[in-house]
Amino acid sequence: MNAFRHDAGGSFHPVSAPDYLPVIQLRALQLHRLKSIVKRAYDHQALFRERLDAKGMKPQDLEKLEDIHNLPFTVKADLRDTYPFGMFASPMSEIVRVHASSGTTGKPIVVAYTKDDIDVWSSVMVRSFAACGLGQGDIIQNAYGYGLFTGGLGAHYGAEALGATVIPISGGNSDRQIMIMQDFGVTAICCTPSYFLHLIERAREMGIDMRKLPIKAGVFGAEPWTEAMRERIEPEAGIKAYDIYGLSEIIGPGVAMECQEQAGPHLFEDHFYCEIIDPETCKPLPDGQEGELVITTLSKLAMPMIRYRTRDITALVPEPCECGRTIRRMRRIGRRSDDMFIIRGVNVFPSQVEAALLKVEGTLPHYQIILEREKGLDNMEVQVEVTADVFGDTIGAMETVRKKLSDEIAHILGIRVKLSLVQPHTIERSQGKAKRVIDRRKM
Ligand code: DLL
């Protein structure tokens, strides 16, 4: 029998059983898996072995979960430095798939999967889909990019294992996306939230009201998005928008996913051990406190990651979720420690700008932040689209929106910035991850 088989409908799916393990059992399972993965990394990953030796430690020293705090971290540079296959812990003959993430500079980082790893990945994706109420009978349009990016194939294998019908359309060609969504009776879509915004807009231009289509859910991730963005998306498309989180280094999509309570993504803790650390001191922080998410893969064979520093900033939520899952939630990831920039001494994250913009009526959820250096001083300009009504109206409407925006941004950031209100369609639309910040300071 297929291990991922489940009954369609209802909120509890047998495949989701690990989501509901009694906490004591979950921690015991984590410890058991942690011991074995640390041994595997020590035996097969030269870098990890050297670092553990340098600390005078052996895998057997790990007796309880808290001992993980003594293990060395892994960072993205380690994957670059060992490019392409230096972190693989399985022989090439057992590796059935590689993916790569392009990053911003130089060589990509390469990640690998054995057959078992692919099965684990599919199972966490099945649990992700089931968590937001999808199952057999659903028609899932997968508009994450297929290829080296993990989004496409990760969601694809999961949706198939779920027993849903998958449309492997990949990203781009928006008119065809909308035609298929309408003609095939699509009930759910997977893509980045920014691309979905573009699809909503394009559907409207094509005279199609998405609210009248059978689509009911969006599985949105791969980039930060805010609660304000969810509030824009849901009523405009007549769907529920769910947050899915993941990263290539750990597995791809399916590290965490929101349930129907939409109260922060649940981490699939039986496969991913999660800690929050202070990014400056690297000391562990208690649940509820915000810091950098650090993940250890508990079952990944081809490329175990021990204490991988994600750079993503969040907090673990100690309170149990209404849904009854025992696996913990984290707060929605609004920012990465490395997408922060400093303007006039103030730390700014793009998501703060997004939250401010979307509070003001008359704005559209399409924006970009441009950083420039003039005479040694850094300047920030926010370009945001406004509705055709506002743009075409008298100067009065534009000025009202500008004043509200300026106040909102000053309220959230504590500084006033240059604002450019532009007409709809001025800002380039993305098919995958949106580029929110254009940094011209280094050009
Ligand atoms: O973006 C994997 C993925 C595909 C996740 C599809 C969800 C859906 P990478 O390209 O390696 O992998 O990028 C990982 O993207 O460290 C976060 O900074 C960001 N990210 C991913 N999901 C979310 C999310 C995929 N839901 C990096 N909210 C991560 C905020 C996210 N940021």
Residues whose N, C-alpha, C, O or C-beta is under 5 A from the ligand:
A	BS01	DLL	S101 T150 G151 F220 G221 A222 E223 P224 W225 D243 I244 Y245 G246 L247 S248 E249 G252 P253 T310 D312 I333 R336
